[in-house]
Amino acid sequence: RTMTTGELIFQSLARSKTARDRAQTFHEATGLSLRMVARCDTGERVSLHTAENPFCCLVAKTLGDSRPCLAVQAQLQRRLNQKPSPHCVRCFAGLRELAMPVMVGGEHVATLFAGQVLVNNQHDRPAFAPVARALRRLGVKQDLRPFAQAYSQTPVVTSRQFRALTQLLAWFADDLTRYAQSTMLSQHADEPLA
């Protein structure tokens, strides 16, 4: 099968030093992970790798198929497919996940995922009891203390900080768009005009 232009652009972005540098900068500035994935929806959970929220890792590991995580990310993908703009959703535990499209030539070629944070203007962590009840409803039968411990490690940001995270992610997406466009132009610079 021949790759589409969007898939080729994504492959170029995924291999680029620009994308790696921006993801590292985002992590250093915010403490949060960032993951770029191709536009297509694989139906699998998007892991944010090594700096992923410990609570999210534990839920995914325990439930195996990551039903609640996959539902959140599927909702983000549906929203992106309907309107390619920044979207945020909240999971059953109150954590927010953010998705930002990378648009090149009007085509949605990649998605940046970040977040897994709690948003509270007093920097207080919500009580774990409602989360514990939700975990039981999801079928978790084991001791919930490891979940409570992992949940307590979840970053808490204010609404203002979350808006700033969103803006930083938008700048990153714009940067990747400019990089992809300049790469495409330089690759086709020697071709004659039609």
Buried (B, 14 or more C-beta within 10 A) or exposed (E): EEEEEBBBBBEBBEEBEBBEEBBEEBBEEBEBBBBBBBBEBEEEBBBBEEBBBBBBBBBBEBBEEBBBBBBBBBBBBEBBEEEBEBBBBBBBBBBBBBBBBBBBEEBBBBBBBBBBBBBBEEEEBBEBEEBBEBBEEEEBEEEBEEBBEBBEEBBBBEEEBBEBBBEBBBEBBEBBBEBBEEBBEEEEEEEEEE
